[in-house]
Amino acid sequence: MNACVDLIERSVAPDASWIRPDIFADQALYRLEQERIFGRCWLLLGHESQLPEAGSFFRTHMGEEPILVTRTLEGEVRAFLNLCRHRGAQLCHEDRGVAKSFNCRYHGWAYACDGKLLAAPGEKQLYYGELDKEEWGLVRVARVESYKGLVFGNFDPDAEPLADYLGNMAWYLDILLDRRAGGTELLGVQRWRIPANWKVVAENHVGDEYHVGFTHGSQLPRPIRSRAAPIPMAREIRPELGHGIGVDVIPEDVSPGERGGFDEEVNEYLRSIAGEMKERLGEMRPRLFPIHGLVFPTLGMIPILNSIRVIHPIGPGEVELWSYCMVDRDAPQQVKDILVQRSIAAFGPAGAFEQDDSANWTGVTRNTVGQQARKHRLNLSMGLGHEGEVAGLPGEVGLTASDINQRGFYLRWVREMTGGPA
Amino acid sequence: MTPVDAQLLADLQLWYAREARLLDERRYDLWLEMVDVGVRYQVPTRYLTAQGNVGDFGAWTVDRELTQAADVFLIDDDYEGVRTRIERLQSGMAWAEMPPSITRRIVGNVEPGEVLENGGIEVFSALMAFKSRGPRERSFLTAQRRDLLGRSDGDFRLRRRTVIIDDTVLMGENLSIIL
């Protein structure tokens, strides 16, 4: 533990203006992350729309832990470790579906959607009626809370409420989640493995407007598809608590549709909801267009292309990225279809943007494993000391492209890893 | 069992071999000539799901595992999308393919399906695709292709392709090559 604290203090500058790649490669740090980051932070499980009826379920992960998320017969969302309490066998093997109960295939213990142990074969004859079924229900994820459709879990029973954890970030998330009365829904999930450290992926989501011009050079001279326009530059905003978001502030004389370069069908839809948005979000927020962001530690988002994703760590050198399309639930089907097609043309494993991102993340991870590379600092100093404020925008703002959000991410990471107050 | 049209099968096998070679040789310009301007090129996502009626093998369909109505694909391109995907490589900044991946596509199990009234033909085939970017970046996948080929100027043109990857989680960093 002390060795880890020493390593962390040696590897991240007090102002996070540099880091050493030890934090990407070290096995002991990775194990500590599982406990201190993934064991204590609020992690995205999914969206209420993925559980449309009683008995709906899907599988996911929290850190490296396999998780089963269900909707109970009473309509409540619950999350469990996906293992049978009897001998630890994997309980649910399907990715998603609807079930009345979950039966372990090893010895047949059966659990209800709310996690209660319903029955064990031979309860009377073999256990002499002495098995305490109350005691042997599924292991619940200690806390499950929703924020406007997004469902989060936390292993720490003493964790602060989700709303406090999100802090000012919620004000920005509402631009996506609360702009319409009907809320949002998640469509599908693209899942793929990238041999990269999870923080390399996370820091690219939380900030890093800087990389767009070069990494995504293949997309700049021409649009992703003939009907898409180039992505505008974002302002980097560090709401607080290690979360970060990049937003485009749309000038008064430009419509959000024009700014985003959407199809006419989408523009028309955006015009049709402008009044509702203003009513729900006020004057300022309808003019903010979130481009990218991250809820610490691993909920990434590319809102301008309708993608939200979870960066699941699988050892220090690999992640499994789960990317969902998020759309307004009450949008016309045609609008949803256009947005989805646009999203996956740009993001996901075959996306014109993300192919090149994944190549970078892999390269960083692979090439900083060596003992020599690990000794050297990597730079995160852009805009340090030039943070500012913009009236009406909660949080600190990078006045132009800036590493402000990545510094916030790593400072939060250090606080969590060294056990200090968040 | 319908009798096999030996000439048709030979023509199809040759067409698929040529397509695979052009892609492996990165002659995307020539490959694009094999693609109809009305093409739909899709790669569904795939999930582990329970089968409906376990006693009935007829209900054990692959389709249940694939992208459903409210769902996403990995790729869902029209001709414009396919062309843009290829033009991207010519930008000189498509880093995932710079330098280009070394690839090998092996297409087998070519099975002609239904012949449509307009002369189009459904074809099932199996694909093995290998991609190497050096010894530490190698990936391999297998997939079913469900194609619809049209005919024009005496040759086949790809009108529809659905690539069903034999995995729920895509391995190998990204999908930067045409399947």
Boltz contact constraints between the chains, C-beta under 6 A:
constraints:
  - contact:
      token1: [A, 94]
      token2: [B, 48]
      max_distance: 6.0
  - contact:
      token1: [A, 94]
      token2: [B, 49]
      max_distance: 6.0
  - contact:
      token1: [A, 94]
      token2: [B, 50]
      max_distance: 6.0
  - contact:
      token1: [A, 95]
      token2: [B, 47]
      max_distance: 6.0
  - contact:
      token1: [A, 95]
      token2: [B, 48]
      max_distance: 6.0
  - contact:
      token1: [A, 97]
      token2: [B, 49]
      max_distance: 6.0
  - contact:
      token1: [A, 97]
      token2: [B, 50]
      max_distance: 6.0
  - contact:
      token1: [A, 187]
      token2: [B, 70]
      max_distance: 6.0
  - contact:
      token1: [A, 187]
      token2: [B, 71]
      max_distance: 6.0
  - contact:
      token1: [A, 187]
      token2: [B, 72]
      max_distance: 6.0
  - contact:
      token1: [A, 188]
      token2: [B, 45]
      max_distance: 6.0
  - contact:
      token1: [A, 188]
      token2: [B, 71]
      max_distance: 6.0
  - contact:
      token1: [A, 188]
      token2: [B, 72]
      max_distance: 6.0
  - contact:
      token1: [A, 190]
      token2: [B, 45]
      max_distance: 6.0
  - contact:
      token1: [A, 190]
      token2: [B, 74]
      max_distance: 6.0
  - contact:
      token1: [A, 191]
      token2: [B, 169]
      max_distance: 6.0
  - contact:
      token1: [A, 192]
      token2: [B, 170]
      max_distance: 6.0
  - contact:
      token1: [A, 193]
      token2: [B, 171]
      max_distance: 6.0
  - contact:
      token1: [A, 194]
      token2: [B, 173]
      max_distance: 6.0
  - contact:
      token1: [A, 217]
      token2: [B, 93]
      max_distance: 6.0
  - contact:
      token1: [A, 218]
      token2: [B, 88]
      max_distance: 6.0
  - contact:
      token1: [A, 218]
      token2: [B, 91]
      max_distance: 6.0
  - contact:
      token1: [A, 218]
      token2: [B, 93]
      max_distance: 6.0
  - contact:
      token1: [A, 218]
      token2: [B, 94]
      max_distance: 6.0
  - contact:
      token1: [A, 225]
      token2: [B, 84]
      max_distance: 6.0
  - contact:
      token1: [A, 226]
      token2: [B, 80]
      max_distance: 6.0
  - contact:
      token1: [A, 325]
      token2: [B, 72]
      max_distance: 6.0
  - contact:
      token1: [A, 340]
      token2: [B, 72]
      max_distance: 6.0
  - contact:
      token1: [A, 341]
      token2: [B, 76]
      max_distance: 6.0
  - contact:
      token1: [A, 344]
      token2: [B, 72]
      max_distance: 6.0
  - contact:
      token1: [A, 349]
      token2: [B, 170]
      max_distance: 6.0
  - contact:
      token1: [A, 349]
      token2: [B, 174]
      max_distance: 6.0
  - contact:
      token1: [A, 349]
      token2: [B, 175]
      max_distance: 6.0
  - contact:
      token1: [A, 350]
      token2: [B, 74]
      max_distance: 6.0
  - contact:
      token1: [A, 350]
      token2: [B, 75]
      max_distance: 6.0
  - contact:
      token1: [A, 350]
      token2: [B, 175]
      max_distance: 6.0
  - contact:
      token1: [A, 352]
      token2: [B, 88]
      max_distance: 6.0
  - contact:
      token1: [A, 355]
      token2: [B, 96]
      max_distance: 6.0
  - contact:
      token1: [A, 355]
      token2: [B, 174]
      max_distance: 6.0
  - contact:
      token1: [A, 355]
      token2: [B, 176]
      max_distance: 6.0
  - contact:
      token1: [A, 356]
      token2: [B, 95]
      max_distance: 6.0
  - contact:
      token1: [A, 356]
      token2: [B, 96]
      max_distance: 6.0
  - contact:
      token1: [A, 358]
      token2: [B, 173]
      max_distance: 6.0
  - contact:
      token1: [A, 358]
      token2: [B, 174]
      max_distance: 6.0
  - contact:
      token1: [A, 359]
      token2: [B, 95]
      max_distance: 6.0
  - contact:
      token1: [A, 359]
      token2: [B, 96]
      max_distance: 6.0
  - contact:
      token1: [A, 362]
      token2: [B, 173]
      max_distance: 6.0
